[in-house]
């Protein structure tokens, strides 16, 4: 289990020996907070929560450069890759993941902001156990480095979860957890930019 971060806290992705993590995986997960509904024959039916994880990339001046989401699974520089859309949020662990090859990120990119949006307009008061975690795929065993568990809920349809920021060759992960509204990453572009 990695370091547990609170809202607003940051973690350097530079190791104690001075080396930086190279390949990280951002895992985002959530569960339905809505009780199962009874079906026609007395069986229960789980309410599916369809959220989408996206990564928005910005330069040092806050200009939007690129977005990775369910309709564009790889960034223009090839460094950020979405592993695919999860339509239900069913099951334990990560519901959607992003692979980031940090040394391959375009030099123009200063920040990568990770957001979750509800395309079906389900709100976050229907969501529980939302989290974002960083896994180090640079080493054997892929240990979890940090985890941010979201405690907020509400009538919002999106959440700015976290960001990776670059200073020189070093990267920092920050837990954000700011509510927003929008069905797609493009609709929360302003909220993501506000988190820079």
N, C-alpha and C positions, 0 to 999 in steps of 0.2 A: 504494500500500500504506500502510495506516495504522500508527499506533504499535503495536508488539508489546508486549502486557502480560504480565507473569508473574502467577502465582497471588497474590492479595491486593493487587495494585496497582490504583490508581484513576486515572481521567482526568476532568478537568473538561470539561463540554460547553459551557463558555463560551469564546468566541473571544477572541483577543488584543485585539480592539477593544471588548470588553465585551459584545458581543451573544451571546445564547445560541442554540444550535441549536434549531430549532423542530420540524422533522419528521425523525425518525430511523427507520432500519430496523434491526432486530436480525436478523441472519442466523445460523442455526445449521446446522451440517453435520456429517456423519460418514460413515465408510466401513466396510465389513465387513473385519474382521481375519482372517476364516476363509477358508482356501484354497478355491477352487472345487471342487465335488464332480464326480466323473465321472458322466455320465448313462448310460442303457441302451446307447446306441449309440456310446459313446466320447467324446461331446461333454461339455463342462464345463457345470456349472450353478452360477451364483453364489448364495451364501447371502445371502438378503435380510435386512436389519436394519431392523426397524420400530420406530423410536423416535418419540416425540411431544414436541414443544416446547410449553411452556405459560408463561403469565405470571401470577403471583400478586401481587395488590396489597394493601398493608398501610397502616394509618394510623400516626401518630407513636407510638402506644402499642403497636404491634405487632399490632393487631387486624386479622384478615383481612377484606377488604372485597369482593373480586371476583376472579374467575379467568377468563382467556381461554385456551381450549384447543380441541381439535378438535370438541367438541360445543357450544361457545359461542364463536363466532369473533370477537365484538366485545364490548368491555367495556361496562358499564352506562352509562358516560359517553360512549361512542363514541370515546374517544381512543386505545384500543389495539385493533388489528385483526390477527387471524391470517389469513394468506393461504391456508391450507388444509393438509390432512394429506398427508404423503408416506409411503407404505406400504412403501417399499423402501430408501431411502437411496441409490438408484442415481444415478450421474452426478456431475459435478464441481460445486463451488460450494455454495451454500446449499441445504439439503434442506427446511427450513421457515423462514419469515420472519414477523416481527411488525412492523407499522407502528405507530409511536407519535407522535401529535401532542402534543408536550410541553405547550404552552400550554393545551390542551384537557383535560388530565388533571384529574380532580376535585381541588379544593383539599384534600379529606380524605386523598388518597393521598400518602404520604411516600416509600414504597419500592415498586418493581416488581421482583420477583424472577423470573428466568427459569430454568426447570428443563427437563431432558430426562428422560422416563420411558420404560420399556420395557413396553408393554401386554402383549406376548407373553412377558415374563419373560426375554428374552435379556439376558445380563449384559455389562458393559462390557469384559470380557476378549475379547469377540467384536467389539469396536468399535475402530477406529483413526482417527486424523486428526480427532477431534472438535474443533470450534472454535465460537466465538461472536464475531461481529464487529459493529461499529457503523458504519452507513453514513449519511452526512449527505444526506438528501433535500431539505434546505432550499435547496440551491444546484445550479446546473447541473452535470451530470456525475456527481452523487451519489458524491462521493469516500468511500473508506473512511477512517474516523477512527481506529479502534482495532480490534485483533484479539487474542483470547485463544485460544491453542491448548492444548488439554487434553493433559497428558502422563500422567495417571493412568489406570489401568484396574483391573480387579478383578471380584469376584463380585457387585458391587452392580448393581441394576437401575434406578438413577436417579442423576442428577447435578444438583446445584445449580450452575448454570454462571456466572451473573452477576447483577448488579442495577443498577437505576437508582435513585439517591437524590436527593431534593429538599432543598435548603436555600434558603429564600426562593423566588426565581424561578429559581435556578440548579440545574442537574442534574449529577450525577456518575455515571460508569459505573465499576463495579468488577468485576474478574475474581475469581471465587470458587473453583469447582472442588472442591466438597465432595461426596464420595460419599453416596448415600442409597439407600433401597429403597422401591419402590412401583411400581404399574402405571399410576397416574393422578396428576394434579397434586394431587388431594385427599388421596391417600395420602402425599404428601411435604410436606404443609402444615407439619408440625412442623419438618422439616429446613429448609424455606425460611424459616420464622420465626426459626430459630436463626442465620440468616445476616444478620439485620437489624443 
